[in-house]
Structure formats: structure tokens, C-alpha cells
Amino acid sequence: MIQTIRGFRDILPPETAKWQYVENTARNILENHGFREVRVPILENTELFLRSIGETTEIVEKEMYSFIDRNKVSVTLRPEVTASIVRAFIQYGLYNQPWAKKLYTIGPMFRRERPQRGRYRQFWQINAEIFGYGEPFAEIDLLNALDMILKALKIRDYQLLLNSLGCTKCRPYFKKALKDYLSSKKEGLCPDCKRRQAVNPLRVFDCKTESCHGILLDAPRIIDYLCPDCQTHFIEVQDYLKGINMKFTVNPYLVRGLDYYTRTAFEVTVEGIGAQDAIAGGGRYDELIKELGGKSTPAIGFAIGIDRLLPVVPEIDGGRCPALFLALLDNESFKIGLIWARRLREEGIWVEMNYNRSSLKSQMNRANQLNAKFVLIIGERERQRGEAILRNMDTKVQVNIPISVERGIPLFLKEAEDNEGRGKEK
């Protein structure tokens, strides 16, 4: 039997209802903040991620799904989506489009990581990006949107971690200090970090080995090397967050796993979900658009990991149930039922029926399995007298209503409303 690939999974009902709830909640809040949805390919030229994420990152070195296509071009399943959105921003010249200042997307990413709880090789993210604003106000509104999403989903006890990664002016001084420190501790580093400390010492913070974690506890802190402009920016971000009563903790060792971040970086963590406790993260990438061949444009964004978020989202109602099940007992009744179904579905009402010839008992059992609120029974006897039987599946009360849709549907709708049985979403 063919099964899913390791690290990949199927998402089936009723779990999909919870996914839809999370996605729709985020979509509504983001659009109320002025974000517009974009949809970008899951397959990109490998060069895009080499230039954006960084060739010495854990993602590029070990986790990307890359291959040579038939045109002998190296392509990659996207391991993250910010680079793809930036590529589209540049490709279509969106700098002066008013709708392109705030963009969001929801979709799958791919990394060949070691599968464990909350970590899959295909994982889903909600991403939001703001372009063209270098002032701290952009951080605050972005973080406000993120906070509103988490609160709307009733996520409890989450913690916002904050740091500044400096800019192209001050970061080189920190990198030199970090490189010197790591050189003095080289013997204790893992083989990967011995190489990283010489090429890109910031990437040592990505390491998952305990020995390297212990060495980093006494490493230089980037916030001690910020230039005056970055210091001012970071202080303003903190002041504005305090002004809207958003709690946060400064974590001077937070660097994120991508090379393109500048200045503000952040993560949201939740206790009690295991080692993969970060459910969201992001930061500024003021140099990325220029580095990918566009005009210099400041930007900031976040990503919410849906797979990690779902375990801490409270359980929701199992979803909608059919408002009406049509129990149709012969071919002529089926023709009438099709008209009923079409009219009611046009009203946004969920109607179900069987597609095979089966007994009334079998169809009633099916209606019970689906949790249908009402059953409309139509057979030869009902057609002869021009009245169908409408059964309330909760109260077991049955009434006769006209078979004709013009007279019967209004009566059904009234009965359904009186019994709160309509299948529309609340």
C-alpha cells in the first residue's frame, strides 16, 4: 500500500474545520488591517533562496528540496515565502502601487527537517509583509495584527521575544566580536559551527547541539553593538509596545534563522508544546529588496506556523451539519429533490441526499450519521397527494409541507428558523 512520505501528512475532516477556522480568523484580521492577499508559486529558482536566506544557513545547507529540472535549471520547493513575495514585488514593480504596501499569503512550505511534534517537512504558514516603511510604526501595527490573531484564536500564555539585529553599519562590529569569541572556543564547537564561525558566525546561533548552546550563553550580545540609529529605533519600538500595553521580553540572543533580517527581530513562544515552542516569528529585512535587484525599500513581516499553532488553539465546534437531508424514494422523487436542493443551496443552505436507490430506513440512518437537522421524505404516495413529510431529527416531530418548491421552501425555511436548524455558518 502506498502511504504518505515521511514528514508529510494528510489533513482530513473534522480536523480541516479547525484549519479553516484558524485561516479565516487570520484572513479577516489581516484584511481589516489593510493587507491584501497574494499567491505565489511553491517552486522557485534556487538562486532566489541562496541570495535571500543565505548560503551558510541551516536551511540552505541541509533542508531545502532542490533539484535540476529538464531544462538543467536548479529549482527549489520554497522553504519560506518572504523571498517569493519580494521577488514578485520587484518583478511587477509594485513600489508605487497603494495596494502593495501590505501583503499576506497562506500556504505550504517545504524543509527536509527531522520530523517531530510540531515539525513537518511540509508545513503551513500565514505570512504578512509591510513594504516601504522604515519607521517603528510599521513594527507596531504588524505586531498588533499578530497579537489580535492570537487573541482571537484564544491562545493563552504566549510570550513575545524581541531583539535588534542592527544594520549594515553596526553588525560588522558585532560579527567580529562574535567571531573572535567563537575562535577562542573553537575546540568545543561541533564540526558545522567550526566552519560557520569563520564564514558567518551568526549562523552558530542556529545550531541544535547542546555543546554549542552552552558556549553561546557567554557570547557577545548584538544589542551591545548597536549604532545610535539602531539603538534609537529599538528603544522606540519598545516604547510604542509599552504604550499599547503589549507585553514583551528582550532576548539579546534571538537572531532568527535567515540572513536577511535587520534591526527588529521577534518570536512568539508558548510553553507546554515541546521543543518546538515558537509559533510565530519575523522581523525587518530593509536590505533584501535591494539585494535581490530592486530599489532600496524597507520592509518587515511575520510568519505564523499553523502546524505549531493548532495544538494550542482550543477545540471548536465540529463544524456545520446539513440543514436538510432529502430522502427520495424513486426516480420521479429524485427529479423533484434536485430542484429543492438547487434552490436551497442557492440560498447558502447545506442540503444532502443519497445518490443510489436505497430504502427509507437506510436513508434515515444516513441522515442521522450526517447529523442532519431535518429530513424531507418524498415518494410515490407523497407525490400523489402533493405533500412531502418534513421530519425534525431532534424533536422527531413530523409535518406535511407542499412538494412544490414555490410553496414548500418558504414553509421549510420558517420551520428551520424556528428550530434554529438552518445550515448556514454563524
C-alpha positions as CSV (number, residue, x, y, z in Angstrom):
1,M,0.0,0.0,0.0
2,I,1.4,3.4,-1.0
3,Q,1.5,5.8,2.0
4,T,2.5,9.4,2.6
5,I,6.2,10.3,2.6
6,R,7.9,10.6,5.9
7,G,7.4,14.1,7.3
8,F,4.3,14.8,5.2
9,R,0.7,14.2,6.2
10,D,-2.9,14.4,5.1
11,I,-5.3,16.8,6.8
12,L,-8.8,15.3,6.9
13,P,-12.2,16.2,8.3
14,P,-13.0,17.1,11.0
15,E,-9.5,18.5,11.5
16,T,-9.9,20.6,8.4
17,A,-12.6,22.6,10.1
18,K,-10.1,23.8,12.7
19,W,-7.6,24.7,9.9
20,Q,-10.3,26.7,8.2
21,Y,-11.2,28.4,11.4
22,V,-7.6,29.5,12.0
23,E,-7.0,30.6,8.4
24,N,-10.3,32.5,8.2
25,T,-9.7,34.3,11.5
26,A,-6.2,35.4,10.4
27,R,-7.5,36.4,7.0
28,N,-10.3,38.6,8.5
29,I,-8.0,40.4,10.9
30,L,-5.3,41.0,8.3
31,E,-7.7,42.4,5.8
32,N,-9.2,44.7,8.5
33,H,-5.6,46.0,8.8
34,G,-5.4,46.6,5.1
35,F,-3.4,43.6,4.0
36,R,-4.2,42.2,0.5
37,E,-3.8,38.5,-0.4
38,V,-1.2,37.3,-2.9
39,R,-0.5,33.8,-4.1
40,V,3.0,33.0,-5.3
41,P,4.5,29.7,-6.7
42,I,5.7,27.0,-4.4
43,L,8.6,26.3,-6.9
44,E,11.2,28.9,-7.5
45,N,14.7,29.2,-8.9
46,T,17.2,28.0,-6.3
47,E,19.2,31.2,-6.7
48,L,16.4,33.2,-5.0
49,F,16.8,31.4,-1.7
50,L,20.6,31.3,-1.9
51,R,20.7,35.0,-2.2
52,S,18.0,35.8,0.3
53,I,18.1,33.2,3.1
54,G,21.9,32.9,2.9
55,E,24.2,30.1,1.6
56,T,25.5,29.2,5.1
57,T,22.2,28.9,6.8
58,E,20.9,25.6,8.2
59,I,18.0,25.9,5.8
60,V,20.1,26.2,2.6
61,E,22.8,23.8,3.6
62,K,20.7,20.9,4.9
63,E,17.0,21.4,4.5
64,M,16.0,22.6,1.0
65,Y,14.3,20.4,-1.5
66,S,16.2,21.3,-4.6
67,F,16.7,19.5,-7.9
68,I,17.7,20.1,-11.5
69,D,14.7,20.2,-13.9
70,R,14.6,19.1,-17.5
71,N,16.0,22.5,-18.7
72,K,19.0,21.9,-16.4
73,V,17.9,24.7,-14.1
74,S,18.2,24.3,-10.3
75,V,14.7,24.8,-8.7
76,T,13.6,24.6,-5.1
77,L,10.3,24.0,-3.3
78,R,10.0,27.1,-1.2
79,P,11.4,26.7,2.3
80,E,9.9,30.1,3.2
81,V,7.7,32.6,1.3
82,T,9.1,36.1,2.1
83,A,11.7,35.8,-0.7
84,S,9.0,34.8,-3.1
85,I,6.8,37.8,-2.2
86,V,9.8,40.1,-2.5
87,R,10.6,38.6,-5.9
88,A,7.1,39.3,-7.1
89,F,7.2,42.8,-5.6
90,I,10.3,43.5,-7.7
91,Q,9.2,41.6,-10.8
92,Y,5.9,43.5,-11.2
93,G,7.3,46.9,-10.0
94,L,4.9,47.3,-7.1
95,Y,6.8,50.1,-5.3
96,N,4.1,52.7,-6.1
97,Q,1.0,50.6,-6.0
98,P,-1.0,51.6,-3.0
99,W,-2.5,48.1,-2.6
100,A,1.0,46.6,-2.5
101,K,2.2,48.2,0.8
102,K,0.6,45.4,2.9
103,L,0.5,41.8,1.5
104,Y,-0.3,38.4,3.0
105,T,-0.4,34.8,1.9
106,I,-1.3,31.4,3.4
107,G,0.2,28.2,2.1
108,P,2.7,25.3,2.4
109,M,6.5,25.5,2.8
110,F,9.0,22.6,2.5
111,R,12.1,21.8,4.5
112,R,13.8,18.4,5.0
113,E,14.0,18.6,8.8
114,R,13.9,15.7,11.2
115,P,10.1,15.1,11.7
116,Q,8.9,15.5,15.3
117,R,5.9,17.0,17.1
118,G,5.1,20.4,15.5
119,R,7.7,19.9,12.8
120,Y,6.9,18.5,9.4
121,R,8.6,18.5,6.1
122,Q,5.6,20.2,4.5
123,F,4.4,22.8,6.9
124,W,1.9,25.7,6.6
125,Q,2.3,29.3,7.3
126,I,0.3,32.5,7.5
127,N,2.7,35.3,6.3
128,A,2.2,39.1,6.4
129,E,4.5,41.7,5.0
130,I,4.6,45.5,5.1
131,F,6.7,47.4,2.4
132,G,8.0,50.9,2.2
133,Y,8.1,52.0,5.9
134,G,11.3,52.2,7.9
135,E,9.8,53.8,11.0
136,P,8.9,51.8,14.1
137,F,5.2,52.4,13.5
138,A,5.3,49.6,10.9
139,E,6.6,47.1,13.6
140,I,3.9,48.1,16.0
141,D,1.0,47.7,13.6
142,L,2.3,44.4,12.3
143,L,2.8,43.1,15.9
144,N,-0.6,44.4,16.8
145,A,-2.2,42.4,13.9
146,L,-0.3,39.3,15.1
147,D,-1.4,39.8,18.7
148,M,-5.0,40.3,17.6
149,I,-4.9,37.0,15.6
150,L,-3.5,35.1,18.6
151,K,-6.1,36.6,21.0
152,A,-8.9,35.9,18.6
153,L,-7.8,32.3,18.5
154,K,-7.8,32.3,22.3
155,I,-4.1,31.4,22.6
156,R,-3.1,31.8,26.2
157,D,0.2,32.4,27.9
158,Y,2.2,33.3,24.8
159,Q,5.4,35.3,25.1
160,L,6.7,37.9,22.6
161,L,10.5,37.8,22.4
162,L,12.2,40.9,20.9
163,N,15.7,41.8,19.8
164,S,17.5,44.1,17.4
165,L,20.0,42.7,14.8
166,G,21.4,46.0,13.9
167,C,22.1,47.2,10.4
168,T,24.9,47.0,7.8
169,K,26.8,49.8,9.7
170,C,26.9,48.2,13.2
171,R,26.5,44.5,12.6
172,P,30.1,44.0,11.2
173,Y,31.5,45.1,14.6
174,F,29.3,42.5,16.4
175,K,30.2,39.8,13.9
176,K,33.9,40.4,14.5
177,A,33.5,40.3,18.3
178,L,31.4,37.1,18.0
179,K,33.9,35.5,15.6
180,D,36.8,36.3,17.9
181,Y,34.9,34.8,20.8
182,L,34.0,31.6,18.9
183,S,37.5,31.2,17.8
184,S,38.6,31.1,21.4
185,K,36.0,28.3,22.0
186,K,36.6,26.5,18.7
187,E,37.5,23.2,20.2
188,G,34.1,22.9,21.9
189,L,32.1,23.6,18.7
190,C,30.5,21.0,16.5
191,P,32.1,20.5,13.0
192,D,29.4,22.6,11.3
193,C,29.9,25.5,13.7
194,K,33.6,25.4,13.4
195,R,33.1,26.1,9.7
196,R,30.3,28.7,10.3
197,Q,32.3,30.7,12.8
198,A,34.8,31.6,10.1
199,V,32.3,32.2,7.3
200,N,29.1,33.5,9.0
201,P,29.3,33.4,12.8
202,L,25.7,34.5,13.3
203,R,24.6,31.1,12.0
204,V,26.2,29.4,15.0
205,F,23.0,30.5,16.8
206,D,21.1,28.1,14.5
207,C,22.9,25.1,15.9
208,K,20.9,22.5,17.8
209,T,23.7,20.7,19.6
210,E,23.9,21.2,23.4
211,S,27.7,21.9,23.4
212,C,27.3,24.8,21.1
213,H,24.3,26.1,23.1
214,G,26.4,26.2,26.2
215,I,29.2,28.1,24.6
216,L,26.7,30.7,23.3
217,L,25.5,31.6,26.8
218,D,28.6,33.8,27.3
219,A,28.8,35.0,23.7
220,P,28.7,38.8,22.9
221,R,25.3,40.3,22.6
222,I,24.3,42.2,19.5
223,I,22.4,44.8,21.4
224,D,25.7,45.9,22.9
225,Y,27.0,46.8,19.5
226,L,24.1,48.8,18.0
227,C,24.8,52.1,16.3
228,P,23.0,55.2,17.6
229,D,20.3,55.0,14.9
230,C,19.6,51.3,15.6
231,Q,19.6,51.9,19.4
232,T,17.0,54.7,18.9
233,H,14.9,52.6,16.6
234,F,14.9,49.7,19.1
235,I,14.0,51.9,22.1
236,E,11.1,53.5,20.1
237,V,9.8,50.1,19.2
238,Q,9.8,49.1,22.9
239,D,8.2,52.4,24.0
240,Y,5.4,52.1,21.5
241,L,4.7,48.5,22.6
242,K,4.5,49.6,26.2
243,G,2.2,52.4,25.0
244,I,-0.4,49.8,23.8
245,N,0.2,47.5,26.8
246,M,1.7,44.7,24.7
247,K,4.0,42.6,26.9
248,F,7.3,41.6,25.6
249,T,10.7,40.3,26.7
250,V,14.0,41.4,25.2
251,N,16.1,38.3,24.3
252,P,19.6,39.5,23.2
253,Y,20.4,36.1,21.7
254,L,17.5,36.0,19.4
255,V,18.8,36.1,15.8
256,R,16.3,34.1,13.7
257,G,17.4,31.6,11.1
258,L,17.6,33.8,8.0
259,D,20.4,36.1,6.9
260,Y,18.2,38.9,5.5
261,Y,16.9,40.2,8.9
262,T,17.9,43.7,10.1
263,R,17.0,45.7,13.2
264,T,13.9,44.4,14.8
265,A,13.5,40.6,15.1
266,F,10.9,38.8,17.2
267,E,9.4,35.4,18.1
268,V,6.2,34.3,19.8
269,T,6.6,31.2,22.0
270,V,4.1,29.1,24.0
271,E,5.0,26.9,26.9
272,G,4.0,23.3,27.2
273,I,4.1,22.3,23.5
274,G,7.6,20.7,23.5
275,A,10.9,21.8,22.0
276,Q,9.2,23.5,19.0
277,D,7.7,26.2,21.1
278,A,7.9,29.1,18.6
279,I,4.5,29.5,16.9
280,A,5.4,32.7,15.1
281,G,8.3,35.0,14.2
282,G,9.6,37.6,11.9
283,G,11.4,40.9,11.7
284,R,12.7,43.6,9.4
285,Y,14.5,43.0,6.1
286,D,15.3,46.5,5.0
287,E,18.1,45.4,2.6
288,L,16.5,42.4,1.0
289,I,14.7,44.1,-1.9
290,K,17.9,45.9,-2.9
291,E,20.0,42.7,-2.6
292,L,17.6,40.9,-4.9
293,G,18.0,43.6,-7.6
294,G,15.2,46.0,-6.7
295,K,15.1,49.6,-5.4
296,S,16.1,50.1,-1.8
297,T,12.8,49.6,0.1
298,P,12.4,48.9,3.9
299,A,10.2,46.0,4.8
300,I,9.0,43.9,7.7
301,G,7.0,40.7,8.1
302,F,5.9,37.8,10.2
303,A,5.1,34.1,9.7
304,I,2.7,32.1,11.9
305,G,3.3,28.3,11.8
306,I,-0.1,26.8,11.5
307,D,1.1,23.3,12.4
308,R,2.6,24.5,15.6
309,L,-0.3,26.8,16.4
310,L,-3.1,24.3,16.1
311,P,-2.3,22.2,19.3
312,V,-2.8,25.3,21.4
313,V,-6.0,26.5,19.7
314,P,-9.0,25.5,21.8
315,E,-11.2,22.9,20.3
316,I,-14.0,24.3,18.2
317,D,-17.5,23.0,17.3
318,G,-17.1,20.1,14.8
319,G,-18.4,22.4,12.1
320,R,-21.6,22.7,10.1
321,C,-24.2,20.0,9.7
322,P,-26.7,19.6,6.8
323,A,-29.8,21.6,7.3
324,L,-31.8,19.2,5.2
325,F,-31.4,15.6,4.0
326,L,-33.6,14.6,1.1
327,A,-34.9,11.1,1.4
328,L,-36.0,10.4,-2.2
329,L,-37.7,7.0,-2.8
330,D,-37.9,6.7,-6.6
331,N,-36.7,8.3,-9.8
332,E,-39.5,10.8,-10.1
333,S,-39.0,11.9,-6.5
334,F,-35.3,12.3,-7.2
335,K,-36.1,14.8,-10.0
336,I,-38.1,16.9,-7.6
337,G,-35.4,16.6,-4.9
338,L,-32.8,18.0,-7.3
339,I,-34.9,21.2,-7.7
340,W,-35.3,21.5,-3.9
341,A,-31.6,21.0,-3.5
342,R,-30.6,23.6,-6.1
343,R,-33.0,26.3,-4.8
344,L,-31.9,25.8,-1.2
345,R,-28.2,25.7,-2.0
346,E,-28.6,28.9,-3.9
347,E,-29.7,30.4,-0.5
348,G,-26.5,29.1,1.1
349,I,-28.1,26.2,2.8
350,W,-26.4,22.8,3.1
351,V,-28.6,20.1,1.6
352,E,-27.6,16.4,1.3
353,M,-29.1,13.4,-0.5
354,N,-28.2,9.8,-1.4
355,Y,-27.1,9.1,-5.0
356,N,-28.1,5.4,-5.0
357,R,-31.5,3.7,-4.7
358,S,-31.9,2.7,-1.1
359,S,-34.7,2.1,1.4
360,L,-36.2,4.8,3.6
361,K,-34.6,3.2,6.7
362,S,-31.2,3.3,5.0
363,Q,-31.6,7.0,4.1
364,M,-32.8,7.9,7.6
365,N,-29.7,6.2,9.0
366,R,-27.5,8.2,6.6
367,A,-29.3,11.5,7.7
368,N,-28.5,10.5,11.4
369,Q,-24.9,9.9,10.6
370,L,-24.6,13.3,9.0
371,N,-26.3,15.0,11.9
372,A,-28.9,16.5,9.6
373,K,-31.4,18.8,11.3
374,F,-34.3,17.9,9.1
375,V,-35.3,15.2,6.6
376,L,-37.7,15.8,3.7
377,I,-39.3,12.5,2.6
378,I,-40.7,12.2,-0.9
379,G,-42.0,9.1,-2.5
380,E,-44.9,8.0,-4.8
381,R,-47.5,8.5,-2.1
382,E,-46.2,12.0,-1.2
383,R,-46.2,12.9,-4.9
384,Q,-49.8,11.7,-5.4
385,R,-51.1,13.9,-2.6
386,G,-48.7,16.8,-3.4
387,E,-47.3,17.0,0.1
388,A,-43.9,15.8,1.4
389,I,-43.1,14.8,5.0
390,L,-40.7,17.1,6.9
391,R,-39.2,15.4,10.0
392,N,-37.3,17.3,12.7
393,M,-34.5,15.0,13.6
394,D,-34.1,16.5,17.1
395,T,-37.7,16.6,18.2
396,K,-38.9,13.7,16.0
397,V,-41.9,15.9,15.1
398,Q,-43.2,15.4,11.5
399,V,-45.3,17.9,9.5
400,N,-46.6,17.9,5.9
401,I,-45.5,20.6,3.5
402,P,-46.2,21.2,-0.2
403,I,-43.9,19.4,-2.6
404,S,-43.8,22.4,-5.0
405,V,-40.7,24.5,-4.3
406,E,-42.6,27.7,-4.6
407,R,-44.9,26.8,-1.7
408,G,-42.8,24.3,0.2
409,I,-39.4,26.0,0.5
410,P,-40.8,29.1,2.4
411,L,-42.5,26.8,4.9
412,F,-39.4,24.8,5.3
413,L,-37.3,27.9,5.9
414,K,-39.7,29.1,8.5
415,E,-39.7,25.7,10.3
416,A,-35.9,25.6,10.2
417,E,-35.5,29.2,11.5
418,D,-38.0,28.4,14.3
419,N,-35.9,25.4,15.3
420,E,-32.5,27.0,14.6
421,G,-31.9,24.3,12.1
422,R,-30.5,26.3,9.1
423,G,-27.1,25.0,8.0
424,K,-25.6,28.4,7.4
425,E,-22.4,29.4,9.2
426,K,-23.0,31.6,12.2
